[in-house]
């Protein structure tokens, strides 16, 4: 049965030539396979903006992603894109709750920067002052004084933007 499924998948893949998105269950592989707490540690690395200090966490994430990539027959370029997707996705999942704890709705950030499913999702090399001004305006429009956001809150907002850009950039490069 497995051989037949593999042959069908290969036959379908030859004709598709990357024109379709990966199925959600394939994208979720590393999320599901990750040990408990890895997502929170990944979010901490994103918040800290210190990949050298977070190297053990990133190495552990790479191991999980590499295992899923092998199972899905991803080439090295796709594996790197999948690593970015997974890191951003894990970060977003954790940061969502942390931002909610600060009273900040992530949808407000996504809308202000036109990010999320079906939106522009522009790749972001770095967060600009213009990005933060748009988020500040959205906070103000929602009745939340941007000046009342703590330093930690702004770090979480920056991390959310970074995680989101990383996730969507990885997804864009994956197929």
Helices and strands as residue ranges (DSSP letters): H 2-16, H 24-27, H 29-33, H 38-48, H 55-71, H 76-101, H 106-113, H 129-141, G 146-148, H 151-174
